[in-house]
Structures are given as C-alpha cells and as structure tokens.
Amino acid sequence: MSASLLQQAMSPEVLDRAWRRLRNEHTPWAVGVDRDELQRHLFRHTLRMREQILSGAYRPQPLRHFAMAKPDGGQRVLSAQYLQDKLAQRALLIVLEPRAEAVFHEDSYAYRPNRNVQLALARVRERVRIGLDWLVDADIHKYFDTIPHKPLLRVLKPFVRDTPAMKLIESWIRHGTHHGSFLGTRRGIAQGAILSPMFCNLYLNQFDAMLTRANIPFVRFADDFLLFAQERRQAEAARAFARKALDQLGLTLHPDKTRIVRSGPKVTFLGERLPKPVR
C-alpha cells in the first residue's frame, strides 16, 4: 500500500530536507518553546509534532504579525509562523510542489522553482518584440487578504487528494490573516506562511486557464500581471474580460493600479522599465 500524503511529508527523509531549509532561522518553535529549548530537545519536539499530525491531533500555533513598508509608502502586514508550523508546511510543500508544477501555466513566474523576475521580463520583452505592445498593467486588489476560503478549498481538494492532509491544510487556511482570528475567518491567507505562495498560484491557475481559453497572452507574477494586445481596443476588451473572470473567483482588479498603456521606458513591471514598441 502506498504511503498517504501526510506519511510521505512526515517521513524522516522529507522532514530532514525541510529542517535543512529552516535550521538557521531564529524563530521560536512554538508558544513557550524558544530556540534554546528546541536545540536541547529537537528530536522530542519534532517527534511530537509528527505524531500529532499523523494522528489528526495537530493544531496550528497562533500567527505573529508585523508591518513591512511598501514601495508606495503604505504598509503590508505579514503573518509570521512559529517554526513548528513552518517545518510541517515545508515538508508538505516538498511533497506537493511537483504536483503543482505539473499543472501550473508556463506564463506564471512567481514562487516557483527555476522561475524568477528575469525570466518573466524576458517573456514580456519577447511579446513586445512581436508587436503585442498594448498592455493591461494590472494588480489584484489585496489578493492574499481576500482569497475566499471555500472556493480555495474546492480547488485544493482534488489537487491534494488526501482527506487528513486536507483537514490539516484547512486548519491553516482558517487561521486567516491579520484581519481575523482563528474562528470565523472566511477570506484571506497568511502571506508569510510557507504554503501560501503555492495556494496563491493554485487559485489563480484558474484565472490563467480562463485567459488562455480566451486567447489573451499574459505574464503573471503572483497578483501582478500584464495582458498583451496589438491594439488599444483589444487591450480594453482584455481588461473587461479579466475583471469579469476575477469577479467569478471572488477577486477584484485594483482600481488605482490597473491601467492600459503602450510599452515603453515610462512603464515599469516588476521594477524594470519596459521596451519601446518595434512598430
């Protein structure tokens, strides 16, 4: 009989890989368990976490919140996990990531192995070179804070295909963001959580598929994206389509950060100036 998803994630080999990614962090293990205590009894604490997860008794630690300055002068509140939740989520990510990579769209570039800002920008320049120089420069309004839980869980269930793992993942999702508490939160995922970037891409993979079926070229980097067109009127139609598609997912375009522009040095995407049109 093949091992369940949680058994795979909690195997000594996967836990060791996950721990190697986290061992230099100074985050406390859990409430009341600092790093000194963890170093003295690492095996005991890890074994207890493993046993709780496999038995279904595991409960997430409370999130810690802190503000980070945004380039536009505002603030973004990040939710920080205790190390115990980080280790458990990192182990699950190791097991789930190959599944996710098999279904993600090629023009999604954020939070993925072997993909980065430079590759996204190379794709943008390629599109502009072939004459797709009218752009919808768009941003999803408060994406991490507004992802609706029920639709997200519906997306995750056939992807995870493991009931105990889904119960654990749901407990993390229901933890919510800085806007809510563990109970009663219906929207938002913790932006600083290990699994949140993959959840972000899995939920927006539906949006990517809608754009693809509508023959709208795009480059997406998490909740920032460009739509490409040859003419302004095509860009306007693409923007209308994107607004409607996101509405179906319970999301909205940012009213102040979504615009139609022609590619050129005055336009930036992911911090880089875009090329001039070739026409």
LINNOR-V820878 format. One record per run of one state. SS is the DSSP state (a for helix, b for strand, c for the rest). FROM is the first residue (numbers start at 0). LEN is the number of residues. If there is no record, write none. Layout:
# LINNOR-V820878
<<SS FROM LEN> <SS FROM LEN>>
This chain:
# LINNOR-V820878
<<c 0 4> <a 4 5> <c 9 2> <a 11 11> <c 22 7> <b 29 1> <c 30 2> <b 32 1> <c 33 1> <a 34 6> <c 40 1> <a 41 14> <c 55 8> <b 63 6> <c 69 5> <b 74 6> <c 80 2> <a 82 21> <c 103 4> <b 107 1> <c 108 8> <a 116 13> <c 129 4> <b 133 7> <c 140 2> <a 142 4> <c 146 1> <b 147 1> <a 148 12> <c 160 2> <a 162 12> <c 174 12> <b 186 1> <c 187 8> <a 195 18> <c 213 4> <b 217 4> <c 221 2> <b 223 6> <c 229 2> <a 231 17> <c 248 4> <b 252 1> <c 253 5> <b 258 4> <c 262 5> <b 267 2> <c 269 2> <b 271 2> <c 273 6>>
